[in-house]
Structure formats: C-alpha cells, structure tokens
Amino acid sequence: MRSKVLQVQKLNFRQIIKDLTFDLHQGEIVALMGENGSGKSTLAKLLTGLLPPASGQIQLFQGENLCPWDKFPRWREIAFVGQHPRRQTIGASVAEELGFGLLNLGLSRQAAKTKVQDLVQEIGLAGKENQSPTTLSGGERQRLVTAAILAMKPAFLILDEALTMLDLRAQERILSLLLQAKENTGQLWITHDPEVASLADRLLLLKDGILLEGGEPEVLANMELRRSYGIRLPRRSRNRAKISNQLLGQEEQPLVLEWQEAVYGTRLSLDKVVRAGEFIGIMGPSGAGKTTLLESVIGLNRPSSGIFSSCGQILTKANLSALRRRNRLVLQEPGEYFIGHTVYDEVFYGQKKPRTEREKTANLDYLLAHGISSELFYRVPEHLSGGERQRVALAAALQTGPEILLLDEPLLGLDGPGRELINKSLSELRDRLTVLYVSHDLEEVLEHASRLWLVENGQVTLDIPASSWREHWQHWQKAGVRVAAEVAQDS
C-alpha cells in the first residue's frame, strides 16, 4: 500500500495562523508545541475541517496521486481527539462507543464484539462495558475516545492535549496503542509535555501563528528554546521546611470540611476532616473518585449514607447556595460551564456594573494579573484555547472571594508561563484559603501542599504530611502518580 501524505501549504486563518507549511506522513509521529494562544488548536480544527482556511491549501497525496481538500472523505482519513472528551462520545455505553466505528467500517457484529472486548482490556475499562460514558472520569473518557477512534484505523490522527488528563498507567496504555498504530497512522501530537513530545519522530514549534521546523525532539534539552516557546521548564522540589513550620499548630485551626462515614454510591467512601488553611494534594488513578470528592464539597454529590458538613453545617438543600458561595470549584473542562458572553462577563459575573472609571480599571488590572491579556477581555470564552479558558475559570473563582478553593487538574493545557502564573497565585493564596488540589502529577503539588491524599478505588488509602512523600514512594508508583525524574532525584 502506498503511503499517504497530508500536505499543508501557505495556510492562513485570520491573524491566528500565518502562511503555515508542513507535511505529515503516514508512519511518523510529529509533536507540535507552543504557548497558549499560539494557534495550535486552531490548526487542529483546520486540518480536520472544523474550520475553513482563509487561504492556502490542505491536500492528500497517495503516492503520486493528488486528492484535493474538497474531494476526499476527511472523516475517514483524518481523525481528531480533542481536549474535551465529553463532547466526542456518542454511544449509550462504553461498548457501543467502541463498536460504533467498527460496525461502520463493515465488521460483523460478532467481530466487532470480539474487538471491543480486546479494547476494553487494553485501555483498562474492563467491567465497564455497559456503563454510560457520562459515568466515567475525565481520564477514562479520554481513553475511551482515543481507543474508539484508533479502532477505525484513520490515515492521520490529530491529538490536541489528549494525554493530559491521564494518570501515568493510563497514559502508558494509550501511548502503547498510539505507537502500535504508527505504521498506518500519521500522528500530530499537540502537547505541552516535553516527556510526551520526546517520543515523537520530529518536532514542530508554533509561536504567534508562525511555524518553525524544530528538528528532532532532542532540541528540547535547550532551555532557552523552551522558554521562547512557552514549554515548561524542569522544576526541582523546593525545601518545604518553611511550610512545615507554618503548619505547626495546624490542629488548633477550626474544621472547615468533615466527612463522617460518608458514602457516595460505589464511587467514594470518606471519613476525613480538613482544617482551615490546609493545602491538600489529592492524587490517584483515573476513576478513583477524586473529582467525586471535590464535587461533594459543593453539594453536586450528596452522601447516600453518612454525613458531610462544611464550616460546622451539615449539607442540606436549604444551605446549598451559601455553601457554594464559600466553596468554589474549578473543573478539568472549564469551557463546559462558562455562562458569560465575554471573558470579562465570565470573570465578573454577578458583580454590579462598575460605576466609576477607577472600578473598571481595577477589574481590568485584575484580569491582567491573572494572565488574561487585553485582547482577550471581550472575546467569547468558547473561542479561547484550553489554557486560556483555564486561566479565566480560576480568575472567576477567585474573584468571588471563596474560603475554600477546589482545583481539579488546574494546570491542564497550560504552557510554561501559564503554569508559573498559577503557581505564583497559589503561593500568594496559601495564607488566605483552604485548598484541595487534584492532580496526577506529584510535582505540581509538592511546592504548596501541607498534606497528601492518595485516592484509590473510592477510598483515601494514604493520608500523610507532604514532607514525608518519599517514604511512600511505592504507593505513588503503584497508583500511577507521575513523578518527574528531577523531583525524584532532588534531595
């Protein structure tokens, strides 16, 4: 079979993509990196036909044969896995989602059923074949969508931050599937993760809509290049003696959250307390119950048995609104719950309209301080990149002055500068807020956390001071929690 090539020539879209030219071949993996807002997701939409280019060409070559952009069935040739898997599932069950494309390719029902059984084993969803995709965690849905699309054997696959929601074990499963598919599927991996990019055959760098051929991924060892393109830098775990000293006497602080033998169906069982001023890093594999835990704090989930109370008040329908004013949740996919027509409206939703120029200026300064540039102030949130939406969501949550901040993978989709900005904000908030921070990455939380919880199979299996994380190395490794090599080696 002759290899196919996706050829992009002088592609332009508004002021976002500028005269962009490159080829993607079957049998190769290309990593695309760059800052938030540089045009990566827009390029993905152009390649998959979700947006029409303003000018330029996208063509498919099979050997010497040319197939113009408007002549070949893009849905069969070019597949896409985005940042938000919730939007990409159509099946009523996991099995139906995996089998849909197989049946459309002409497999018999029995052959499709056999293939589905193999797939659920490969992606760690065995036993969940009859569950609705809506019951899965974000990471589980991402695995499901990726496997369902790979099963259709597309000639090209565009992955837009599709590995970011996954714990280490789940990421390894999907990477294994992607590498197995490499021979017949050319792949473009849009990522902020240098470790993921290092597995690619070559690297493309995008800045302000302009593309640079980066060469082999080994160039990521160049720290100046990483700074220039917003690629996150290695971070060493810092000496947390100062934090430990601040927590002396922590047990004298009042209780702000308490679960007393609280059971949330089959997803979570909890018997824990959180005190004012604590910063708890919550880690564990996809589907373990981490997001359910955060949602319980704002009453999105109520215990089927046991008691949950916040600031001494047991959760009831009557006090739910007051609870949600005190406790603010920033989810993995902030674009799913935005209600403002513009970024400004979203961040200051519910605030009285500024009456003076000074008040308005203060609002604009607030946006700038949270890394939201002036050209984004009045843009529709849906048109932002994933990382930009994440910054808007956090700014909106903090603007209301919560007492407890709940963060579900807050660095998801953020470039290097975006991560630094969020970490700076968290450092400044340590003395004013109680924080529960969910992550798959130990490195993300070590700088700030006072305690660490490991959640597995709906239970907190480990509850330790952050300073003693090394003593439980095997727990993190077994649970698939990511630990960067430079953190593991740092003393």
DAGIDA-V937517 format. One line per field, one symbol per residue. ss: DSSP state (2 for helix, 1 for strand, 0 for the rest). burial: b if it has 16 or more other C-alpha atoms within 10 Angstrom, else e. A space follows every 50 residues. Layout:
ss=???
burial=???
//
This chain:
ss=00011111111110001111111110001111110000022222222000 00001111111100111000000222211110002222000002222222 22220000222222222222220000000000222002222222222222 00000111110000000222222222222200000111110002222000 01111110011111102222202222220000000000002222220002 22001111111111000111001110001111100000022222222000 00001111110011000002222222111100022200000022222000 00000022222222222220000222000022200222222222222220 00011111000000022222222222222000011111001222220000 11111100111111122222222222222001002222200
burial=eebbbbbbeebbbeebbbebbeebbbbbbbbbbbbbbbbbbbbbbbbbbe eebeeebbbbbeeeeeeebeeeebeebbbbbbbbbbebbeeebbbbbbbb bbbeeeeeeeebbebbbebbebbbbbeebeebbeebbbbbbbbbbbbbbb bbbbbbbbbbbbbbbbbbbbbebbeebbbebbebbbbbbbbbbbebbbbb ebbbbbbbbbbeebebbbebeeeeebeebbbbbeebbeebeebeeebeee eeeebbbbbbebbbeebbbbeeebbbbbbbbbbbbbbbbbbbbbbbbbbe ebbeeebbbbeeeebeeeeeeebbebbbbbbbbbbeebebebbbbbbbbe eeeeeeeeeeeebbeebeebbbeeebbeeebbebbbbbbbbbbbbbbbbb ebbbbbbbbbbbbbbbbbbebbbebbeeebeebbbbbbbbbbbbbbbbbb bbbbbbbbbbeeeeebbeeeeeeebbeebbbbbbeebeeee
//
